[in-house]
Amino acid sequence: MARGKKRKGSKSPQNGVSNFDAKKNKNHNLQKNVSRSASLMSLPSSNGSVKSSNKPMVNEEQSIGVRIKPIFVQGNLVTVRNIISNIVLKIKPTLKCAGKAVQINCSNSADKNTIITKLRSQQIQFHTFTEIVEKKQIIVLKGFYSDSIENIKDILNQAGLTVSSIRAIVKNDDSAIYAIQFAQSISLKSLNHNHRVIDSVVVRWEPLDRSKKRPTQCYRCQQFGHASVNCGYQVRCVKCLESHEPGACKRTSREGTAKCVNCDGDHAANYKGCQAFKKYQEKLEANAKPKKKGTSSRFSAQTRINAIRDQVSDDDFPQLNMSDNPRPTLFNNSSSRPSYSVVTKKDNPLFAKFEEAFAIWNAHSIGNKICELTSFIDNHHLDIVLVSETWTNDNSKIHISNFAQYRINRDHGGVLILIRSNISHKFHSSISLSYAEAISICVCSFTSSVIYCSPSATRKQTLDFFVKVSSLPGPHLIGGDFNAKHTAWNNVNSDNKGKDIFKLFSSKSFSFHAPDDFTHISYHGTQSCLDFGISRHIYGISQFKVVNELSSDHLPILFDIACADSTNSNDFNFCFSKINWKKVFRIVSNECTKISYSLIENKDIDLCVRKIELLVKAVIDSSVPKIKKRCSNYVYSAEISFLISQRNNFRNKYKRSLLPHYRSCYYQLNRLIKKLTSQHKLSLFREKISEINRKDGSFIPNL
């Protein structure tokens, strides 16, 4: 094969090879190079003799980066060296003074086992640690019924699971929680995928929470820092100062005083208030390695959260500062275009063109995220928001000031369009199926649609749905969660649904708009781009940008569209509850006789519809009283914004790891945010009340 040519079928890391495969290939090549270098050490020379290198042979465990745990022997360096010199080993270990003990560092596990056997035979005091490959993995089983340990072990063995030991953490009459010790090869992912049902019972597998783990204490010698399995010291009693096996102590009752072998105190050796235990715990905390700079630490975040909680009170709350985040205008000196908001609707009415700020977001249940979405809209000055997977029903209440809404309700689905009330628009059409939905409005000079297609929909159902969506004529913008993958919208691979969607919309002159970053993170940590936009005959669409905000497993997308000015100059709303029905009846009876109902061609239908629209508008303008619009300018403080970001981080961590600690932190922060928000709003209201002057008539004394 010629030099410089690529082998057929090979892939570079940039062309579809994942990080896991690249790392696997790297380890394989490393072992391959080690074996090749080892074989080159003994190549025959031209005269037939074998060439030997001065460099030592590379050990297999050293080549893959395995570090053997050391052995700590009580004694001086000379004595330990003489003992080691009399043992036949593959590679001589290194010795190092470690306080009152000598540390033995072995190169392989076989030499370590040989040294341990020799030390035990000569009754030399030592201790060591369990190797990583020999450690048993402990996984928590939840949702299973309560039974004896032997029966639970037999049931798991029948399910094809090899169990080392089982311990009941919580045991009730109906259910129990078990800590099960498996072999290292069994992973939590495989258990949740292949063993969700045990003995006809749906169970949950979770990792063992080790956040509250205490320092290790040996049950043999009662010292700290190692386990009894790896202990070679003299046996010491936990209740007295004598040296005998467990269960042979003469003190069989609580009469008398216990003695500690570690501090000689009047308590048992496993007492957590022991002075020796406290000193060892302080030593561990002092030697703990700090987090690297730049990495996220939940402890530092928790420290800031506690500081904010301590400083908050009803009377002393951080004041609102509106100058930190000024609203951008067209008169900025910067030559670059402002991002996601151009205020020309009120500030600059002389401009005939402006840019609408759009957002696409999969809410994954919008019920408890209204306040967060409102703040997101205000911060980015959005005009139109396309929301998918709202999980709403007919009783759901969604209210955002100065925004009109169009939605389709469905459990585990649903779509929503939010558009500013001062933008001229009208409803166009909707599609509602059992597995997908879409709703469209006419805004500016094009049609805007939001769609959601369930991942459980079949390939044929998905194609039929998008055929209906793409049948709308004229300029069209489609955004939402497609639940399909294709390289055209920046996915690594393409699935069958993505290929069908790409082929369909490409044949109808649609363009695909997708961000450079991923928009969705699955529970397994897989990153993909499922949310994007499709447009036809629409020009002036900016680059799609993903922002790490809002609480969902999907990230929102921001972009702009340059279009003609279509805002309404009316700065009021209509109060339909106080409509004058007599005036409505009089106007309708007089104007209906002027409408021609000779519907022969399509243009006659359009003309009739246009006349009816003008009639309805005239009726509303003349018979419905107008009320001034109320606008909400509430902005979160810096402290509350920080808490919201930390809450979102804990929510994402829980989705990836399913640890209950992250879930409890999320709920605690959510309650704290609600409390601080209400206190902040109350403090702002008190400020406004205090600014009212009673002398100038702005405040009614008898109120």
PyMOL commands that set and color helices and strands:
alter all, ss='L'
color gray80, all
select helices_A, chain A and resi 19-40+60-63+77-85+109-121+132-134+149-158+188-194+228-230+275-287+298-311+370-380+459-469+487-489+496-507+576-578+581-594+602-623+638-657+660-691
alter helices_A, ss='H'
color red, helices_A
select strands_A, chain A and resi 71-74+94-98+101-105+126-127+137-145+163-171+175-182+197-198+201-202+204-207+353-362+384-388+403-408+415-420+425-432+436-443+446-453+476-481+511-513+520-521+527-528+531-536+545-546+557-564+572-574+626-628
alter strands_A, ss='S'
color yellow, strands_A
deselect
rebuild
show_as cartoon
